[in-house]
Amino acid sequence: VEQLEITWRTLYSAGLQKFNSHNYNAAQKDFLSAIELLQNNDASGSRYHIYALIKLAEGYYALKDDANLKKTTDKITELKKSIRPGSKKYLDYLYNLGIYYSNTGEYKAGSEALSEAETYNTTLSQIPNMQSMIKHRKALCYYCLGDIQNAIANEELSIAFDNNKEADNIESLIYYLYKTDDWAKLEETLTTCFDYARESVLRAF
């Protein structure tokens, strides 16, 4: 199992590097190899399978390959049936589904997937920082849907739930406040952002 994970990570990381460099065709080959590795070792439906399928679909989206995008999206949504509702794996699946939808312009579907994850409060509280991550992504979905007030409300909650004090969350809030011309709150939030950024740097060192 350990060797399988190491090999998968090597393929997946290579695909991510190419994907982030916009070399989508080459990235697709790595993601497909990562998926084939899991399928050949009875690991279909694992969280690694979900991660690779999602990035594969994002690659098809970037390449405007609608036929393969639909096939891969169908496979991603089909996996939901094989995961026990309310389990940690289920919440991880819904969170990554929300990211996938928001990365491919399906902001309403992304928000709905994340909202479903929030209904499982007991399990959600057992996953470190998951509440913060969900709120952060929901804020993005709402902003892209034109609902700036809900974007601000969710980003504020993401900061409240954030045990790691990630600067990304508060930077997003600053951007949303800037869009609403709320200068007083923006100035107040900037000070907090500097504190968060300082902590991140200190942790890194």
C-alpha positions in Angstrom: 0.0 0.0 0.0 2.8 2.4 0.9 4.6 1.7 -2.4 1.3 2.2 -4.3 0.8 5.6 -2.6 4.4 6.7 -3.4 4.0 5.8 -7.1 0.6 7.5 -7.3 2.0 10.7 -5.7 4.9 10.7 -8.2 2.5 10.5 -11.1 -0.1 12.9 -9.7 2.6 15.5 -8.7 4.1 15.4 -12.2 0.6 15.9 -13.6 0.0 18.9 -11.3 3.3 20.5 -12.2 2.4 20.3 -15.9 -1.2 21.3 -15.3 -0.1 24.5 -13.4 2.3 25.2 -16.3 -0.7 25.0 -18.7 0.7 21.9 -20.4 -2.6 20.2 -20.2 -2.1 17.4 -22.8 1.0 16.2 -21.0 -0.7 16.5 -17.6 -3.6 14.4 -18.8 -1.3 11.5 -19.5 0.1 11.6 -15.9 -3.4 11.8 -14.4 -4.6 8.9 -16.5 -1.5 6.9 -15.5 -2.3 7.6 -11.8 -5.9 6.5 -12.3 -4.9 3.3 -14.2 -2.4 2.5 -11.4 -5.2 2.6 -8.8 -7.7 0.7 -10.9 -5.1 -2.1 -11.5 -4.5 -2.4 -7.7 -8.2 -2.5 -6.6 -8.0 1.1 -5.3 -10.9 2.5 -7.4 -13.1 4.8 -5.4 -10.3 5.8 -3.0 -9.7 9.5 -2.2 -6.6 9.3 -4.5 -8.9 8.1 -7.3 -11.2 11.1 -6.7 -8.3 13.6 -6.7 -6.9 12.3 -10.0 -10.4 12.2 -11.7 -11.1 15.8 -10.6 -7.8 17.1 -12.0 -8.3 15.0 -15.2 -11.7 16.7 -15.6 -10.3 20.1 -15.0 -7.7 19.4 -17.7 -10.5 18.5 -20.2 -12.3 21.7 -19.2 -9.2 23.7 -20.0 -8.8 21.9 -23.3 -12.5 22.4 -24.1 -12.8 18.7 -24.6 -16.5 18.5 -23.8 -17.0 14.8 -24.7 -14.3 13.6 -22.3 -15.2 16.3 -19.7 -18.8 14.9 -19.5 -17.5 11.3 -19.3 -15.1 12.1 -16.5 -17.7 14.3 -14.6 -20.1 11.4 -14.8 -17.5 9.1 -13.2 -16.9 11.7 -10.5 -20.6 12.0 -9.6 -21.1 8.2 -9.8 -18.5 7.7 -7.1 -20.8 9.4 -4.6 -23.0 6.3 -4.5 -20.1 4.2 -3.2 -19.3 6.4 -0.3 -21.2 6.2 3.1 -23.0 9.5 3.6 -21.7 11.4 6.6 -18.3 9.7 6.7 -15.1 11.6 6.7 -14.4 10.3 3.2 -17.9 11.6 2.1 -17.1 15.1 3.4 -13.7 15.0 1.7 -15.5 14.0 -1.5 -18.0 16.8 -1.2 -15.3 19.4 -0.5 -13.3 18.4 -3.5 -16.4 18.3 -5.6 -17.1 21.9 -4.6 -13.6 22.8 -5.6 -14.0 21.0 -9.0 -17.3 22.8 -9.8 -16.0 26.2 -8.8 -12.8 25.6 -10.9 -15.0 24.8 -13.9 -17.4 27.7 -13.6 -20.3 25.7 -12.0 -20.5 28.0 -9.0 -24.1 27.1 -8.0 -23.3 23.4 -8.1 -20.1 24.0 -6.1 -22.0 25.9 -3.4 -24.6 23.2 -3.2 -22.0 20.4 -2.7 -20.3 22.5 0.0 -23.7 23.2 1.7 -24.4 19.5 1.8 -21.1 18.9 3.6 -22.1 21.4 6.2 -25.2 19.4 7.2 -22.9 16.7 8.8 -21.9 18.8 11.8 -20.6 16.0 13.9 -18.3 14.6 11.3 -17.3 18.0 10.1 -16.0 19.0 13.6 -13.7 16.0 13.6 -11.8 17.0 10.5 -9.1 19.7 11.3 -9.9 23.1 9.7 -12.5 21.6 7.3 -15.2 24.1 8.3 -12.9 27.0 7.5 -11.9 25.5 4.1 -15.6 24.9 3.2 -16.6 28.5 4.1 -13.6 29.9 2.2 -14.6 28.1 -1.0 -18.3 28.9 -0.5 -17.4 32.6 -0.3 -15.7 32.3 -3.7 -18.8 30.6 -5.2 -21.1 33.3 -3.9 -18.8 36.1 -5.1 -18.7 34.6 -8.6 -22.5 34.3 -8.5 -22.7 38.0 -7.8 -23.8 37.7 -4.1 -21.1 39.8 -2.5 -22.8 40.0 1.0 -23.0 36.2 1.3 -19.3 36.0 0.1 -18.3 38.4 2.9 -20.4 36.5 5.5 -18.9 33.1 4.5 -15.3 34.5 4.4 -15.7 36.0 7.9 -16.9 32.6 9.1 -13.9 30.9 7.4 -11.6 33.2 9.4 -13.5 32.5 12.6 -13.2 28.7 12.1 -9.5 29.0 10.9 -7.2 27.4 13.5 -4.2 27.8 11.3 -4.7 31.5 10.7 -4.1 31.3 6.9 -3.6 34.7 5.3 -5.4 33.5 2.1 -8.8 33.7 3.8 -8.3 37.2 5.2 -6.8 38.4 1.9 -10.0 37.2 0.1 -12.1 39.1 2.7 -10.1 42.2 2.0 -10.8 41.8 -1.7 -14.6 41.5 -1.1 -14.6 44.5 1.2 -12.7 46.5 -1.4 -15.4 45.6 -3.9 -18.1 47.0 -1.6 -16.2 50.2 -0.7 -16.3 49.4 3.0 -13.2 51.3 3.8 -13.5 51.4 7.6 -13.8 47.6 7.8 -11.2 47.2 5.1 -8.6 49.2 7.2 -9.4 47.2 10.3 -9.1 43.9 8.4 -5.7 44.9 6.9 -4.2 45.0 10.3 -5.3 41.5 11.1 -4.0 40.3 7.7 -0.5 41.6 8.6 -0.6 39.6 11.8 -1.7 36.4 10.0 1.0 36.8 7.3 3.6 37.4 10.0 2.6 34.1 11.8 2.7 32.2 8.5 6.3 33.4 7.9 7.4 32.5 11.4 5.8 29.0 11.1 7.6 28.5 7.8 11.0 29.3 9.4 
